[in-house]
Amino acid sequence: SKLIMRVLHVIARLNVGGTARYITQLASQLPQHGIETFVATGFVQGAEVEDESAGSIEVIRIPSLGRSFNPIKDHFARMQLDKIIAQVKPDIIHTHTFKAGYVIRMKKQPVPVIHTFHGHLLDDPEFSGFKASVITAIEKRLAKKASKLVSVGERVAEELIELNVGVKEQYINIAPGVKELSITPRTDALKNLGLSDNGRPIIGWIARVTGVKNPMRALEVARAIPTAHFVMAGGGDLLEEIKEAAPSNVSVVGWVKAEDLFGASEIILSTSENEGMPIALIEAQLAGKPVVATDVGGISEVIANHETGLVTNKNAGSIAAAVNSLILDTQKRTQMSTLATSRARALFSIDQMVNAHVSLYKSIVN
């Protein structure tokens, strides 16, 4: 198809997770719709790992762009971006995550900007109190400099509008398009995870092992259900602490393939303080896994409560009761499993995500 425009995507880092895969999906699919797509990004820092999907597309590196706040580096990142913008000559700049949105909109430039909120930092314990109020104040100012704001779910947009970040007319909700994983058969999955089948139901937890995902709460749930085996996957700053605190019915396995974790688990558990649209849980639903999750961010859009899983408050006792009820009711689990797959296929298809972006871009560049 003939080229109709060029879009430059900017994101601070493509660390392991849903946002990286969301962007690589767009980058590989949009060109088929005549939209030439460029992705500019920094490098992952510290203990973080880059998502393997980043290897499937060409990326333009911005050495100074990182997640942490650093006025000097941010200034250099902006200079590096100005060079990239001059070379690419995009019709639209599409920013993702707070940091990239800030660096692009902190000073004027003639190209229209779209910013996507893949969630927000407002309930992240790392950004509590004063930091959160500073970020909110910055987001309010930056929102005025965006043609459109994309939210990956209704709830994320509602929470931002309540804080006067942008106005309702600016928002467009685009659900993430998620690829179904090919789930490892149970016996192989257990072997890959180094686990033996002891006949106990397996409850899987997969996320970054960090404050916002509240892994400590998962350990509390595990202590309340000693008859189940909990498998916690992921890495992060709390990994060692979680390993030390884990009761005997918890295996802490670090970063493993989601295909293996889902293959081994009957139920998936999420204990987050805050989520945007959690891709891992959409993948779990596509895989036909009932999910028990705390009611934060877009969780209730991903899981239909009592139909494809259970959505609970943040109390460890309530979560444990929900998990237990599913362990005991295999018939309910089977029903949830079937419905989870068909519902997730309908709501989170890659085609609808790509098409929504195409019409969004066309509404700005006509």
Secondary structure, DSSP 8 states (H G I E B T S, - for coil): ----EEEEEEES--BSSHHHHHHHHHHHHGGGGTEEEEEEE----TT--B-GGGGGS-EEE-TT--SS--HHHHHHHHHHHHHHHHHH--SEEEEEHHHHHHHHHSS--SS-EEEEESS-STT-GGG-THHHHHHHHHHHHHHTT-SEEEESSHHHHHHHHHTTSS-GGGEEE------------HHHHHHHTT----SS-EEEEES-SSGGG-HHHHHHHHHH-TTSEEEEE--STTHHHHHHH--TTEEEEES--HHHHHHH-SEEEE--S--SS-HHHHHHHHTT--EEEE--TTHHHHS-BTTTEEEE-S-HHHHHHHHHHHHH-HHHHHHHHHHHHHHHHHHS-HHHHHHHHHHHHHHH--
